[in-house]
Amino acid sequence: MQNDKNAAEMSGRAARKKLHWDEVLDNTRIIAAVRNEDHLQRALDSPVQIVYLLFGNPINIRTMLQSVRDSGKLPLVNADLLQGISRDAHAVEYLASCGTAGIISTNHETLRAARAQELLTVLRTFMIDSASVESAQRFLGHFQPDAVELLPAIAAPLVIDRIRESYPALHVIAGGLVKNFKQVEELIAAKVDAVSLSDPALWLV
């Protein structure tokens, strides 16, 4: 009985977190992808609502995550790019304890561990050829994350219809090689939900 209650509570928390994620993505089109501490401060001062941390280590990650939360923004960590932290379940548990709202990764087991910690999950996948697209679709057949990030962004319009056809409720984010707002507008017109950008000059909307 207690186990059923705990499972229900966990499910409820996960559902509330997912709802918040949906609401944020419905109201933002640009995600700040931060690669260093100088850019982190610019992201905190910007109007973006979601911050990807693409760097960090066991010493500074907790402080950085707290600074993002204190700014009223949603922090997600790319587990594949951290230094001194593995991608196993223990690492994900540590990142959850540090305050991340979600995990970005190319790794299936890392994302499963993130979901077990009630974190948001973003599959990062490279669309370099037809085989890559088919591999991503097979991945999604076994595990559906809260969002998929397609890289490079210029490939997103070419494959998004195939993703949407199979997984209409899945959020699609595009990232990489975006240089200006015109490209952002073209991606949004192609029905991409949001674009992750590493250039602070574009963290404006």
N, C-alpha and C positions, 0 to 999 in steps of 0.2 A: 504493500500500500504506500509506504514511504517512498519507495523507488518510483512508483507511478507519479507521485506528487512532485518529486524532484525533476523527473523527466518533463512533466507538464510545465514546471517553472522555467526550466531551461529552454523549452520550446517557445514559451511566451516571451522570454527575453530576446531570443534570436529573432522572433517575428517582429518585435518592436524595433530592433536594430535595423532589420531589413526595411521596415517601413520608413525609418528615418533616412536611410540610404536612398530609397526611391524618391522621397520628397526632395532631398538635396539635389539629386540628379535631374529632377524635373525643373529645378530652378537655377541650374548653372550649366554652362557649356564649356567652361575652361577649368582644367585641373592644373595646379602648379606642381611640376615635377622638379624637385629640389635636389641639387647635386653637391652643395657645399653650404657651410654655415652662413656665409655672406648672403647667399640667395635665400636661405631660410628666413632671415629677418625681412627681406623684401616680400617674401610670400606672406609672412604674418601681417605686414602692413598693407597688403593688397586686398581687393574685394573678393578674391576667390574663396570658395567654401570648402574645397577639398585639397589636401596637400599630400602628395606622394613624397616620402622620404626615400631617396635613392642612394643614400650613404648612411654611415653610422657604425658604431661599434658598441660593445657591452658597457663602455664607460659613459658615453654621451647619449645613447639612444633614449633613455628614460627622460632626461631633461628636455631633449628636443620634442619628444611626444607631448610632454606636459605643456611646453610653450605653445604648441599648435592648439591643444585643447583650450588653454587659457585665452587664446585669441578667438575662440568660438568656432574653430574650424575642425573638420573631420580628418584625422591623420591615418594614413595607410602606409605600411612599410613594405618595400620590396625586399623580401627575405633573401633573394638571390644575390643582392649587391652589398649586403652588410659585411663588414670585416670582423673576423674573430667570432662569428656566430654561424653555426651550421644551419641546415634546413630541416632538421628532424623535429619530432614532436616536442622534445624538451625545449628546443630553441623557440618554437612557436608559443609554447606555454610561457616562457620567459618574456617574449614580446607582448603577450597578452597582459602579463602582470605589470609591464611598463606603461600600458595605457594605449596601445595601438587599437584602432577601430577595425583594422582589416589587414590582410596579407595579400601582397601581389607576388606571383611566382609563376614560373613555367613548369613547376614540379607538381605532379599529381598528389603525391603523398603529403607534401607540404600544405597544400590547399585542404586536403582532408583533415589534417591535424588542426588547421585554422578553424574549420567548421566545428570540429569537436570542442574548440574553445569559444564557440559562439561568435567568432570573428567574421567580418565580411571577407569574401574571397574574390580575387580578381585573377583570372587566368591571362597571363601575358604570352602571346603567341605570334610568331613571325610568319607572315604570308609571303613567302618568296617564290612559290611555285604551286602547281596543282596538288602535288604530293603533300605540301604543307597544309593546304586547306583540308584535304581529306584526313590528315592526321589530327587536326584540330577538331574536326567533326566526330572522329572516333573518340577522342578525349571527352568531348561533351556528351557523348552517348553513355559514358560511364560515370561522369561527375559534372553536374551543372553548377558552375560558380554563380556568384551574384552579378558578375560582369565579365566580359572578355575584352581584353585590350589587344587590338590588331596593330601590328607593326610591320613595315612602316605605314604611317597614316595614309600615304598616297595609294596604298593597296586596298584600303577599306572599302571604297565605293565599288571595287571590282568583285568583292566577295560577300558584301553585307547581305545581299538578297538570299544567298545560299544559307547564311547563318540564320537570318530572320525566318526563312521558310521552315526550318527544322525547330527553331527555338524562338518563337515570336515574343516571349516575355523576357528574354535575356537582354540585359543592357550591353550595348556595344560602345566601346571607347576606342579612339584612334590615337596613336602616338608615334612620334619620330618623323624627322625631316619636314616639319611644318615651320615655315619661315615668316608668315604674315597672316593678317586677319582675312584676307581674301581666301586663302586656303582653308582657314577655319570655317568660313561661311560655306564654302563648297562641300566640306565634310558634313556639316549640319544639314545642308540641303540634301545630301545623300542618305539622310536618316541615321547618322551617327549620333549617339546621345551626348557625348562630350569628347573633348580633345585634350590630351595631356601635353603640356608644353614646358620646356625647360628654359625658355627665354623669358626673363622677368619683364621685359618690355611688353610682352603679350598677356601678362596677368592683369587684365583690365576689365574683363566682363565675366 
